[in-house]
């Protein structure tokens, strides 16, 4: 399907005043790219150019936005003018012309040309190229999606997300995977306008869309029109897509582990895939914006982004924030990963309040294996070795000379033939250590996980029998080696075990708040399964890992990248059940029903064993069964964020950049909204000055029983006082909206020395609408 808007200068064909429809040509991300078009000299960089909000294209002069952007570019690029006049097809400057997400375009220019452009009255600002990164079964049962609907089996009551379209932005997809089998699927809804660049034997009623934002050198310079296929370069995109909406696949396992029927969260939802990430290049900002631009017009309902930047990016510069706002403006729910740089504080990404920001938790499944020591003591760990195999007789235990088993020459120099070697973390990944140990003759390997991971073990498939153990368990094994003259051990592979106590737990890598761009908005919003997730991957050959076969079509992966598609799929179930709900309503339903406790009914723990803070879990762990029927929701439109952005002291131009294509705004003519007054499902009170009190205002919409009365319950430490007005909310109809206020005051008249946590609940029969309540001191602005 041709698209006349996204086109490069190579397709402008005399486009300064009039543009004919042309095929879509998309550019690969490159930080510095020498351009080979006519009369171009010097080094050309890629820039995102933002146009001032007061300027829009004149339909009487320009056929569309693309032709207008081409004329703006040509006005400052001499070679662009010459090329347009002499050979329009050779023009290679305009990369993307954005229609929805921003008022601007991406282009290649020299620094001198950019300097000239900056003096134009229409020019707002430019942003140099920026790279983002990917943030990298049993969970349907754990989350209560399966089973008898009378007992909460959500698949039965939500029709598994049928008819909902989930857009995935990732690194490519293996379209032939059985998780994307379209058998029994209905065609996509009539609103779908996207395209699938695979042939008809790959595209079907499950995988309805697939396109890449990468342009090969041959395609670029030879002017070929064939699109680049979004074939998976790694495993990430196939894994996230099958997690969100994979079809049922029986007998799925990883070397016999986790054996069962694999399925995504919304098995009957459709998948539209947009490849924006590449193994050697990362994820380019301009490609991300272009993909969101297309996805909105294609007709997706949900967008799932398991990617982000390592830094806190200004909302007006961040493609996830910019694209996310335009998405919710068009009724598209957007879900983004929180990042994988925990457990340090203030490491979270994707912080904008219109995004659902998802942290990662463990599930209650473990792939258990034991190290049986010579004294018959068993030390538990985890392994992906086939549970039907055995190591046999005990083998001598040895410790690598350099500790980490990261140097093959050192391993070869040691006598480890037929022995089990114990390796600390570091140096290289454990899968490479296993291959080196195998070549050195080792019979098995024990990998000791870093202490910061606590009890959380993330097993991988290894080339030799391997057990990975937590740091504390590793010390027990090392102590046994030191106190035993001839230390031996063997492995016992026990396979999958479920209902592990103290589950879920916060994943050690899951990024933590506080929100660096908006302290008054608690992030992450909630957590979902993101550790040891079994889902589809491309089959690849690995002779050392599986000499007689290819690696299985399923694998275990961990990351907030795995948590985000869980929530995207669950959001699709809610969207099917409540098709008229806004993105804010769906987010509210997920957050206010999230669980702050584990399967022992104790507070969700962090990896240090202590209760996790709100900065790690947000509202808690997702509970889909409750989210489908939340009782009340905190609803709002996209326009409701405008006074909030003004309250963050954004300039008029930056606010207008974020909310494009809405009309430009003047914050001076609006009532600014403090962060704690945004109608958000969580409440953060910033006590920034004496008398250290703050009031937050909220509105709730009744989506439960028409005639109902909710009574407030507040739980906070004695260090703060909380007053809610009114204390009862009586509704007479569905969709009725009622307001309340919460005043939080320091009990001793001083600013809290550390964050104070509590909760506010509106209770009516089976409904418990819970908001985490966080009280912090310090400045309101980051």
C-alpha positions in Angstrom: 0.0 0.0 0.0 1.6 3.3 -1.2 1.8 6.2 1.2 2.3 9.7 -0.3 3.5 11.3 2.9 6.5 9.4 4.2 9.0 9.9 1.4 12.6 10.9 1.0 14.0 13.5 -1.3 14.8 10.6 -3.6 11.1 10.4 -4.4 10.3 14.1 -4.4 10.0 14.2 -8.2 9.8 18.0 -8.6 8.1 18.5 -5.3 8.9 22.1 -4.3 5.4 23.2 -5.3 3.6 20.1 -6.4 4.2 16.5 -5.3 2.9 13.4 -7.1 2.1 10.3 -5.0 5.2 8.2 -4.5 6.2 4.9 -2.8 7.3 4.9 0.8 11.1 5.0 1.1 12.6 4.9 4.6 16.0 5.6 5.8 18.3 3.6 8.1 19.6 5.4 11.2 23.1 6.6 10.9 24.9 9.1 13.2 27.1 10.5 10.5 26.3 9.6 6.9 28.3 10.8 3.8 25.7 11.6 1.2 26.3 10.6 -2.4 23.7 12.7 -4.1 24.5 15.3 -6.8 26.5 18.3 -5.7 26.5 17.3 -2.0 29.9 17.9 -0.3 31.1 17.3 3.3 29.7 15.3 6.1 25.9 15.2 6.6 24.3 14.5 9.9 20.7 13.4 10.6 18.6 15.9 12.4 15.0 16.2 13.6 13.8 19.7 12.7 10.9 21.1 14.6 8.8 23.8 12.9 7.3 26.6 15.0 3.7 25.8 15.9 2.4 29.0 14.2 3.5 27.7 10.8 1.5 25.1 8.9 1.5 24.2 5.2 -0.7 26.1 2.8 -2.9 23.7 1.0 -3.2 26.1 -1.9 0.5 26.0 -2.5 1.6 22.6 -1.4 -0.2 19.3 -2.1 0.6 17.9 1.3 2.8 18.1 4.3 5.7 16.3 2.6 5.9 18.8 -0.2 5.9 21.7 2.3 8.7 20.1 4.3 10.6 19.6 1.0 10.4 23.2 0.2 11.6 24.2 3.7 14.6 22.0 3.3 15.3 23.2 -0.3 15.2 26.8 0.9 18.5 26.3 2.8 20.2 23.5 0.9 21.8 24.8 -2.4 22.4 21.2 -3.6 18.8 20.4 -2.8 17.6 23.1 -5.1 20.0 22.1 -7.8 19.1 18.4 -7.5 15.3 19.1 -7.5 15.7 21.0 -10.8 18.2 18.7 -12.5 17.3 15.2 -11.2 14.6 15.0 -8.6 15.0 11.2 -8.0 18.6 11.7 -6.7 17.6 14.0 -3.8 18.4 12.1 -0.6 18.0 14.7 2.1 14.4 14.4 3.5 14.2 11.3 5.6 10.7 11.5 7.2 7.9 14.0 6.8 5.8 13.7 10.0 2.0 14.1 9.8 0.8 13.3 13.3 3.4 13.1 16.0 5.3 16.4 15.6 5.3 19.5 13.4 8.5 18.8 11.6 10.7 16.5 9.6 13.9 14.5 9.7 16.6 15.4 7.2 20.3 15.1 6.4 22.2 18.4 6.5 25.7 19.8 7.0 26.4 22.0 10.1 26.5 25.0 7.8 23.1 24.3 6.3 21.7 23.8 9.8 23.1 27.1 10.9 21.4 28.8 7.9 18.2 27.0 8.7 18.2 28.2 12.3 17.8 31.8 11.1 14.6 31.1 9.3 11.5 32.5 11.0 9.7 29.1 10.8 12.5 27.2 12.6 11.9 26.2 16.2 14.9 23.9 17.0 16.8 20.9 15.8 17.7 17.7 17.6 20.7 15.6 16.5 20.2 12.0 15.9 19.6 9.9 19.0 19.7 6.2 19.6 17.4 4.3 21.9 17.8 0.7 23.1 15.6 -2.4 23.6 14.9 -3.0 27.3 15.4 -6.6 27.6 3.6 -20.2 29.1 3.0 -19.9 32.6 2.1 -16.3 33.1 -1.5 -16.5 31.7 -2.3 -19.0 34.4 -0.5 -17.0 37.1 -2.4 -13.9 36.1 -5.8 -15.6 36.2 -6.5 -15.4 32.5 -7.3 -19.1 32.1 -9.9 -21.2 33.8 -13.6 -21.1 34.7 -15.1 -17.6 34.1 -17.1 -18.0 37.3 -13.8 -18.1 39.1 -12.3 -15.2 37.2 -10.9 -16.8 34.0 -10.5 -13.6 32.1 -10.0 -15.1 28.7 -13.6 -16.5 28.8 -15.1 -13.1 29.6 -12.9 -11.0 27.3 -12.9 -13.3 24.2 -9.1 -13.2 24.4 -8.9 -9.7 22.9 -10.6 -10.6 19.6 -10.7 -7.7 17.1 -8.1 -5.6 19.0 -5.0 -4.5 17.1 -1.7 -4.4 19.1 1.1 -2.5 17.4 4.6 -3.7 18.4 7.7 -1.5 17.9 10.8 -3.7 18.2 13.8 -5.3 16.4 12.1 -7.5 13.8 9.8 -10.5 13.8 10.0 -14.1 12.6 6.7 -14.2 10.8 6.7 -18.0 10.2 6.7 -18.8 14.0 3.7 -20.9 15.1 2.8 -18.2 17.6 1.7 -16.1 14.6 -0.5 -18.8 13.1 -3.7 -17.1 11.9 -5.9 -20.3 11.9 -9.3 -19.6 13.4 -8.7 -15.9 13.6 -11.2 -13.5 12.1 -10.0 -10.8 9.6 -8.9 -7.5 11.1 -11.6 -4.9 11.6 -12.5 -2.7 8.7 -10.6 0.3 10.2 -7.2 -1.4 9.6 -5.3 0.5 6.9 -1.8 -0.8 7.4 0.4 -3.0 5.2 2.3 -6.3 5.6 5.5 -6.4 3.6 5.8 -10.2 4.0 4.1 -12.3 1.3 0.7 -13.8 1.8 2.1 -17.1 3.1 3.5 -15.2 6.1 0.9 -12.4 6.7 -2.5 -13.7 7.9 -5.3 -12.7 10.3 -2.9 -12.9 13.3 0.1 -11.0 11.8 -1.8 -8.4 9.8 1.0 -5.8 9.5 4.8 -5.9 9.2 7.1 -3.2 8.0 10.6 -2.1 8.5 12.1 1.4 8.9 15.5 0.3 7.6 16.8 1.0 4.1 19.6 -1.1 2.7 22.5 0.5 0.9 21.4 -1.2 -2.3 17.8 0.1 -2.0 19.0 3.6 -1.1 21.5 4.2 -3.9 20.0 2.1 -6.7 16.5 3.5 -6.3 14.9 0.1 -5.9 11.3 0.2 -4.7 11.1 -3.1 -2.9 10.6 -2.6 0.8 13.0 -4.1 3.3 11.4 -6.9 5.2 11.1 -6.6 9.0 12.9 -10.0 9.5 14.1 -10.5 13.1 17.7 -9.7 13.5 17.6 -11.0 17.0 15.0 -12.7 19.2 13.5 -9.7 21.0 10.7 -8.7 18.7 9.4 -12.2 18.1 9.5 -12.8 21.9 7.6 -9.5 22.8 5.0 -10.0 20.0 4.2 -13.6 21.1 4.1 -12.5 24.7 1.5 -9.8 23.9 -0.8 -11.7 21.5 0.8 -15.1 20.5 -1.5 -17.9 19.4 -1.9 -21.1 21.3 1.1 -23.4 20.6 1.1 -26.8 22.3 4.2 -28.6 23.7 6.2 -25.4 24.0 9.4 -25.7 26.2 13.0 -24.9 26.4 14.9 -28.2 26.4 12.0 -29.8 28.2 11.6 -26.9 30.8 8.3 -25.1 31.1 6.5 -27.7 28.9 3.0 -26.7 28.2 0.8 -24.7 25.8 2.3 -21.3 25.1 0.0 -18.3 24.4 0.1 -14.5 24.6 -2.0 -12.4 26.9 -4.5 -11.7 24.2 -4.4 -14.8 21.9 -7.1 -13.5 19.5 -5.8 -10.0 19.1 -4.1 -9.0 15.9 -0.5 -8.0 15.7 0.9 -5.1 13.6 4.7 -5.1 13.7 7.0 -2.1 13.1 10.7 -2.7 13.0 12.6 0.3 14.4 15.6 -1.4 16.1 18.6 -3.2 14.6 21.4 -5.2 16.2 24.2 -2.9 15.1 22.4 0.4 15.2 20.0 0.4 18.1 16.6 2.2 17.8 16.7 5.5 16.0 14.5 8.3 17.3 13.4 9.4 13.9 12.4 5.8 13.0 10.4 5.5 16.2 8.5 8.7 15.5 7.8 7.5 11.9 6.5 4.2 13.1 4.1 5.7 15.6 3.0 8.2 12.9 2.1 5.2 10.7 0.6 3.1 13.4 -1.9 5.7 14.4 -3.1 6.0 10.8 -3.0 2.3 10.3 -5.6 1.9 13.0 -3.9 0.2 15.9 -5.6 0.2 19.3 -2.6 -0.6 21.5 1.0 0.4 21.1 3.7 -1.6 22.9 7.2 -0.2 23.2 9.9 -2.2 24.9 12.6 0.4 24.3 13.9 3.6 25.8 16.8 5.9 26.3 19.2 5.6 29.3 18.7 9.2 30.2 15.6 11.2 31.3 14.6 13.0 28.1 12.6 16.2 28.0 9.0 15.3 27.0 9.3 17.7 24.1 12.4 15.9 22.7 11.5 12.3 23.5 9.9 10.2 20.6 8.1 7.9 23.0 6.6 10.9 24.8 5.8 12.8 21.6 4.4 9.8 19.8 2.6 8.6 23.0 0.7 11.9 23.3 -0.5 11.8 19.7 -1.5 8.2 20.3 -3.7 8.9 23.2 -5.1 11.9 21.4 -6.3 9.4 18.8 -7.6 6.9 21.4 -4.6 4.6 21.2 -3.4 3.1 24.5 0.4 3.1 24.8 2.5 0.9 27.1 6.3 1.3 27.6 9.0 -0.5 29.5 10.5 1.3 32.6 14.1 0.3 31.8 16.6 -2.3 33.0 19.1 -0.2 35.1 17.8 -1.0 38.6 18.0 -1.3 41.4 19.6 2.1 41.6 17.1 5.0 42.2 16.2 7.6 39.6 17.0 5.2 36.7 13.5 5.0 35.2 12.7 6.0 31.6 9.5 6.7 29.7 8.2 8.9 32.5 5.4 10.9 30.7 2.1 10.6 32.6 0.2 9.7 29.4 2.3 6.5 29.1 1.7 3.3 31.1 5.2 2.7 32.4 5.8 -0.9 33.4 8.4 -2.3 35.8 9.3 -6.0 36.0 8.6 -8.7 38.6 9.3 -12.4 39.0 6.6 -15.0 38.4 6.0 -18.0 40.7 7.7 -20.5 38.4 11.3 -21.7 38.9 13.4 -24.0 36.7 14.8 -25.8 39.7 18.1 -27.7 39.8 20.3 -28.6 42.8 24.0 -28.9 43.4 24.3 -32.1 45.4 27.5 -31.7 47.4 29.7 -34.6 48.5 28.3 -34.4 52.0 24.8 -35.0 50.6 23.7 -31.4 51.2 21.7 -30.0 48.3 22.1 -26.3 47.3 19.2 -25.1 45.1 19.6 -23.1 42.0 18.1 -23.0 38.5 18.9 -24.5 35.2 17.6 -25.0 31.7 19.1 -28.4 31.3 16.6 -31.0 30.3 15.0 -32.3 33.5 15.0 -35.8 32.1 18.7 -36.0 32.1 21.2 -36.6 34.9 24.8 -35.9 35.5 25.4 -39.2 37.3 28.3 -39.8 39.7 29.8 -36.9 41.7 32.6 -35.0 40.0 35.5 -33.1 41.5 34.8 -29.4 42.2 37.3 -26.8 41.1 37.3 -23.0 41.2 38.6 -21.1 38.2 42.0 -19.5 38.8 40.8 -16.0 37.9 37.4 -16.6 39.4 35.2 -15.6 36.5 36.0 -18.2 33.9 36.4 -15.4 31.4 39.8 -16.3 29.9 39.9 -19.4 27.7 43.7 -19.6 27.9 43.5 -19.7 31.7 40.9 -22.4 31.6 42.9 -24.5 29.2 46.0 -24.2 31.4 44.0 -25.7 34.4 43.2 -29.4 34.8 39.4 -29.2 34.6 38.8 -32.2 32.4 35.8 -34.2 33.8 35.3 -31.7 36.6 32.7 -29.2 37.7 34.0 -25.6 37.6 32.6 -22.8 39.7 32.5 -19.4 38.1 31.7 -16.0 39.5 29.8 -13.5 37.4 31.6 -11.0 35.2 33.9 -10.8 32.2 31.7 -12.4 29.6 28.2 -13.8 29.6 27.8 -17.3 31.2 26.8 -18.9 27.9 30.2 -18.0 26.5 31.9 -19.3 29.7 30.2 -22.6 29.2 31.5 -22.9 25.6 35.0 -22.2 26.8 34.8 -24.6 29.7 33.5 -27.3 27.4 36.5 -26.8 25.1 38.7 -27.1 28.1 37.1 -30.4 29.1 34.8 -29.4 32.0 31.9 -31.8 32.8 29.8 -29.1 34.3 29.6 -25.5 35.5 28.2 -23.6 38.5 27.6 -19.9 38.0 27.3 -17.7 41.0 24.9 -14.7 40.5 25.9 -11.2 41.6 24.9 -10.3 45.2 22.7 -7.4 43.9 20.3 -9.9 42.3 19.4 -11.4 45.7 17.5 -14.6 45.3 16.5 -13.9 41.7 18.2 -16.2 39.2 17.8 -15.9 35.4 18.8 -19.2 33.9 20.1 -19.6 30.4 20.8 -22.7 28.2 24.4 -23.6 28.3 26.7 -25.9 26.2 27.5 -28.1 29.3 25.4 -29.0 32.3 25.1 -25.8 34.3 23.4 -24.7 37.5 23.1 -21.0 38.3 22.8 -20.2 42.0 22.1 -17.1 44.0 25.1 -15.3 45.6 24.3 -16.7 49.1 24.0 -20.2 47.8 27.3 -19.8 46.0 29.1 -18.9 49.2 27.8 -22.2 50.8 29.4 -24.1 47.9 32.7 -22.3 48.1 32.8 -22.8 51.9 32.2 -26.6 51.3 35.1 -26.6 48.9 37.4 -24.9 51.4 36.5 -27.2 54.2 36.5 -30.5 52.2 39.8 -32.2 51.2 38.3 -33.7 48.0 35.2 -31.7 47.3 32.8 -33.3 44.9 29.3 -32.6 43.6 26.7 -33.6 41.1 23.6 -32.0 39.6 20.0 -32.9 40.0 17.7 -31.4 37.4 14.2 -31.1 38.8 12.4 -29.1 36.1 9.7 -26.5 36.5 8.2 -25.9 39.9 5.3 -23.5 40.6 3.7 -21.5 43.3 7.1 -20.4 44.7 6.5 -18.5 48.0 7.2 -14.8 48.1 6.1 -14.3 44.5 6.0 -11.9 42.7 9.1 -10.1 43.8 10.6 -7.0 42.1 13.2 -7.9 39.5 16.6 -6.6 40.5 17.2 -4.9 37.1 13.8 -3.2 37.0 14.5 0.6 36.9 13.3 2.7 39.8 11.8 6.1 40.4 11.5 8.8 41.3 10.3 10.4 38.1 13.1 12.8 37.1 11.0 14.9 34.7 7.9 15.2 36.9 8.4 14.4 40.6 4.7 14.7 41.3 3.8 11.7 39.1 4.7 8.3 40.6 6.6 6.0 38.3 6.6 3.2 37.4 2.9 2.9 37.2 2.9 -0.8 38.1 4.9 -4.0 37.6 4.2 -7.2 35.6 5.9 -10.5 34.9 9.4 -9.8 33.4 11.7 -12.6 34.7 12.2 -15.9 33.0 9.4 -15.4 30.5 8.9 -18.3 28.0 7.8 -17.0 24.6 8.5 -17.5 20.9 11.9 -16.9 19.3 13.3 -17.6 15.8 14.9 -21.0 15.5 18.7 -20.6 15.1 21.5 -23.0 14.7 24.0 -23.3 17.6 26.3 -26.3 17.1 27.9 -26.0 20.6 24.6 -25.6 22.4 22.6 -28.2 20.4 24.8 -30.2 18.1 22.1 -32.3 16.5 19.3 -29.7 16.3 18.5 -26.1 16.1 17.8 -24.1 19.3 14.0 -24.5 20.2 11.4 -22.0 18.9 10.9 -20.9 22.5 13.2 -19.3 24.9 13.4 -17.7 28.3 14.0 -14.0 28.4 14.0 -11.4 31.2 13.6 -7.6 31.2 11.1 -4.8 31.5 10.9 -5.5 27.7 9.1 -8.7 28.7 6.8 -7.0 31.3 5.5 -4.3 28.9 3.9 -6.7 26.3 2.2 -8.5 29.2 0.5 -5.3 30.0 -0.2 -4.5 26.3 -1.9 -7.8 25.9 -4.0 -7.3 29.1 -4.9 -3.8 27.9 -6.2 -5.4 24.7 -8.5 -7.7 26.8 -9.8 -4.6 28.6 -10.2 -2.8 25.3 -12.3 -5.6 23.9 -14.5 -5.7 27.0 -14.8 -1.9 27.1 -14.3 -0.6 23.6 -15.4 3.0 24.4 -13.0 3.4 27.3 -10.2 6.1 26.9 -6.5 5.2 27.3 -6.7 7.0 30.7 -9.6 4.8 31.8 -7.8 1.6 30.9 -4.6 2.8 32.7 -6.7 3.7 35.8 -8.3 0.2 35.8 -4.9 -1.5 35.7 -3.4 0.7 38.4 -6.2 0.9 40.9 -6.7 -2.9 41.0 -3.0 -3.7 41.1 -1.9 -5.8 44.1 0.7 -4.5 46.6 1.1 -8.0 48.2 2.6 -11.3 47.1 1.1 -14.8 47.2 1.7 -15.0 50.9 -0.3 -11.8 51.3 2.8 -10.0 52.5 4.1 -6.8 51.0 5.8 -7.4 47.6 9.5 -7.7 48.5 12.6 -6.2 46.8 15.6 -8.4 46.2 17.1 -7.4 49.6 14.1 -9.1 51.3 12.7 -5.8 52.5 9.3 -4.5 51.4 9.6 -2.9 48.0 8.9 0.8 47.8 6.4 2.6 45.6 9.4 3.8 43.5 10.0 0.1 42.6 6.4 -1.2 42.2 4.2 1.9 41.6 0.7 0.9 42.3 1.7 -2.8 42.6 1.5 -6.0 40.5 -1.1 -6.2 37.7 -4.3 -8.1 38.5 -6.2 -8.6 35.2 -9.2 -10.3 36.8 -9.9 -7.2 38.8 -8.9 -4.7 36.2 -11.6 -5.8 33.8 -14.2 -4.5 36.4 -12.6 -1.8 38.5 -15.7 0.0 39.8 -14.3 3.5 39.4 -11.8 5.0 37.0 -9.7 8.2 37.0 -10.5 9.4 33.5 -9.2 12.3 31.4 -8.7 13.4 27.8 -5.4 14.2 26.1 -6.2 17.9 26.4 -6.3 17.6 30.1 -2.5 17.3 30.1 -2.0 20.8 28.7 -2.4 22.8 32.0 -0.2 20.2 33.6 2.6 20.8 31.0 2.2 24.6 31.6 2.5 23.9 35.3 5.9 22.2 34.6 7.0 25.6 33.2 7.3 24.4 29.7 7.5 27.2 27.1 4.4 27.7 24.9 6.4 26.3 22.0 7.4 23.2 23.8 3.9 22.5 25.0 2.7 23.0 21.4 5.3 20.6 20.2 4.1 17.9 22.6 0.4 18.3 21.9 0.7 18.6 18.1 -1.5 18.4 16.0 -3.7 20.2 18.5 -3.7 24.0 18.0 -0.8 26.0 19.6 -1.4 27.1 23.2 -0.5 30.1 25.4 0.1 29.0 29.0 -0.5 32.6 30.1 -4.1 32.2 29.0 -4.6 28.9 30.9 -4.9 27.9 34.5 -1.7 26.1 35.3 -2.2 22.7 37.0 0.1 21.5 39.7 1.5 18.0 39.3 -0.4 16.6 42.3 -3.7 17.9 40.8 -3.4 15.9 37.6 -6.3 13.4 37.7 -3.9 10.5 38.1 -4.7 7.1 39.7 -1.7 7.5 42.1 -1.3 10.4 44.4 2.1 12.1 45.1 2.1 15.0 47.6 5.2 17.3 47.5 5.6 19.2 50.8 8.0 21.9 49.6 7.5 24.7 52.1 6.0 25.5 55.6 3.5 24.6 56.8 4.3 21.5 54.7 0.8 20.7 53.5 -0.5 19.9 50.1 -4.0 19.3 48.6 -4.6 17.0 45.6 -7.9 17.1 43.7 -9.4 14.1 41.9 -12.4 13.1 39.8 -13.7 9.5 39.6 -16.1 8.1 37.0 -18.5 5.3 37.9 -18.0 2.3 35.6 -19.4 -0.3 38.1 -22.9 -0.6 39.6 -25.2 2.3 38.7 -26.4 3.0 42.3 -23.5 2.7 44.6 -21.8 4.4 47.6 -18.1 4.3 48.1 -16.5 4.9 51.5 -12.9 6.1 51.8 -10.3 4.3 53.8 -6.9 5.8 54.4 -3.8 4.1 55.7 -0.7 6.3 56.4 2.0 6.4 59.0 1.6 8.7 62.0 4.2 11.2 60.6 1.5 12.6 58.2 -2.2 13.5 58.6 -4.6 13.0 55.7 -8.0 14.5 55.3 -10.4 13.4 52.5 -13.4 15.5 51.6 -16.0 14.1 51.1 -15.5 10.7 52.8 -18.4 9.2 50.9 -19.2 9.2 47.2 -22.7 8.2 46.2 -23.4 7.5 42.6 -26.8 7.3 40.9 -25.7 6.3 37.4 -23.0 4.7 35.3 -20.6 7.3 33.9 -21.5 9.8 36.6 -18.4 11.8 37.7 -17.8 12.9 41.3 -15.0 14.9 42.8 -13.0 14.7 46.0 -9.9 16.3 47.6 -7.1 14.9 49.7 -5.1 17.2 52.0 -1.8 15.9 53.3 0.0 17.6 56.2 3.2 16.8 58.1 2.2 15.8 61.6 5.2 17.6 63.2 5.3 20.6 61.0 8.5 19.6 59.4 9.3 18.3 55.9 9.6 14.5 55.9 13.2 13.3 56.0 12.4 10.4 53.6 9.5 9.4 51.4 6.3 8.4 53.3 4.1 5.8 51.9 0.4 5.0 52.4 -2.7 4.2 50.5 -6.2 5.6 49.8 -9.0 3.3 49.0 -12.6 3.8 47.9 -14.6 0.7 49.0 -18.0 -0.5 47.9 -18.8 -4.2 48.2 -16.5 -6.1 45.9 -14.9 -3.0 44.6 -11.7 -1.7 46.2 -10.3 1.3 44.2 -6.8 1.8 45.6 -4.4 4.6 45.0 -0.8 4.6 46.4 -0.2 7.7 48.4 3.4 9.0 48.3 4.6 12.0 50.4 7.9 13.6 49.6 9.8 16.7 50.4 11.8 19.0 48.2 11.3 21.2 45.2 8.4 20.5 42.8 10.5 20.9 39.7 13.1 18.3 38.9 
